[in-house]
């Protein structure tokens, strides 16, 4: 069963996403980042070229010919994405097909517009019996 983690109160979701992706990549995990909004996906792609500042995180778009051999894939759709170790959700909606991943990380910003839909997703997972962990990123990202 997919383990769900809510990382909430991120002052800047993209900065938090880059840091998280760098940590997970450092652990040798394959990561799919669900970012259906094209602008968010482009900003994340650009940020991963410079963050974390002391290392490089190999990444590409899910439709790239290199996606199968790249450890971090940015996906606007999860239709063709293989179930992997980690799925990071940067969208405000429930990611389709999340259950084929071992671990789903819901990255939630500090603003109420991001928190409200996250609460709905939390209830969805809880009501279906998924194991959920939750922690704040507020102190960490200051």
C-alpha positions in Angstrom: 0.0 0.0 0.0 1.3 3.5 -0.9 2.7 5.4 2.0 1.5 9.1 2.1 3.6 11.9 3.4 2.3 15.5 3.8 5.0 18.1 4.0 3.1 21.3 4.7 3.8 25.0 5.4 6.4 25.2 2.7 7.2 29.0 2.4 8.2 28.4 -1.2 7.0 25.1 -2.8 9.6 25.1 -5.6 12.5 25.7 -3.2 11.2 23.0 -1.0 10.6 20.7 -4.0 14.2 21.2 -5.2 15.6 20.4 -1.7 13.4 17.4 -1.3 14.2 16.1 -4.8 18.0 16.5 -4.1 17.7 14.6 -0.8 15.7 11.7 -2.4 18.1 11.6 -5.4 21.0 11.4 -2.9 19.3 8.3 -1.4 19.4 6.7 -4.9 15.6 6.8 -5.4 13.7 7.2 -8.7 11.3 10.2 -8.5 8.4 11.3 -10.6 7.2 14.9 -10.0 3.6 15.4 -10.9 3.3 19.0 -12.2 0.5 19.2 -14.7 0.7 23.1 -14.8 3.2 23.9 -17.6 4.5 27.0 -15.9 5.2 25.1 -12.6 6.9 22.3 -14.6 9.1 24.8 -16.4 10.0 26.7 -13.2 10.9 23.4 -11.5 13.0 22.3 -14.5 15.0 25.6 -14.4 15.4 25.5 -10.6 16.8 21.9 -10.7 19.6 23.2 -12.8 20.8 25.4 -10.0 19.4 23.8 -6.8 20.8 22.4 -4.7 23.7 24.7 -5.4 26.5 22.3 -4.7 25.3 19.4 -6.8 23.4 18.4 -10.0 20.2 16.5 -10.0 19.7 14.7 -13.4 16.1 15.3 -14.6 14.0 15.5 -17.7 10.4 15.7 -18.8 8.4 12.5 -18.9 8.0 12.7 -22.6 11.8 12.9 -23.2 13.5 9.9 -24.8 15.8 9.8 -21.8 13.0 9.5 -19.2 13.5 5.8 -18.8 17.1 6.2 -17.7 16.8 9.5 -15.8 16.3 9.3 -12.0 14.0 12.4 -11.8 11.1 12.8 -14.2 8.8 15.8 -14.3 5.4 14.7 -15.6 2.4 16.7 -16.7 0.4 13.5 -16.8 0.9 10.2 -15.0 -0.7 8.1 -17.8 2.6 6.8 -19.1 4.6 7.1 -15.9 5.8 3.8 -14.5 5.1 3.2 -10.9 8.3 4.0 -9.1 9.5 4.5 -5.6 8.4 8.1 -5.1 5.8 10.4 -6.5 5.9 14.1 -5.5 2.6 15.9 -6.1 2.9 19.6 -6.9 -0.7 19.9 -8.0 -3.7 20.9 -6.0 -5.6 17.8 -7.1 -5.4 14.1 -6.3 -2.7 12.6 -8.6 -4.2 10.0 -10.8 -2.8 6.5 -10.4 -0.8 7.4 -7.3 -1.5 3.9 -5.8 1.1 2.3 -8.1 3.9 4.2 -6.3 5.4 3.0 -3.1 5.4 6.5 -1.6 3.5 9.7 -2.4 4.7 13.0 -1.0 2.2 15.8 -1.0 4.0 19.1 -0.9 1.8 21.8 0.5 2.5 25.6 0.7 1.8 27.9 3.6 -1.1 29.8 2.0 -4.7 28.9 2.6 -5.4 28.4 -1.1 -3.0 25.5 -1.2 -3.9 24.1 2.3 -7.7 23.7 1.7 -7.4 21.2 -1.2 -4.6 19.5 0.6 -7.0 18.9 3.5 -9.4 17.3 1.1 -6.7 15.0 -0.2 -5.7 14.1 3.3 -9.3 13.1 4.2 -9.4 11.0 0.9 -6.3 9.1 1.8 -7.2 8.7 5.5 -10.8 7.5 4.7 -9.3 4.8 2.5 -6.8 3.5 5.1 -3.6 4.8 3.6 -0.8 5.2 6.2 -0.1 9.0 6.5 2.7 10.9 8.0 2.6 14.7 8.3 5.3 17.3 9.2 5.8 21.0 8.8 8.5 22.5 6.7 8.0 26.0 8.1 10.9 26.0 10.5 13.2 24.1 8.2 12.9 26.5 5.2 13.5 29.7 7.1 
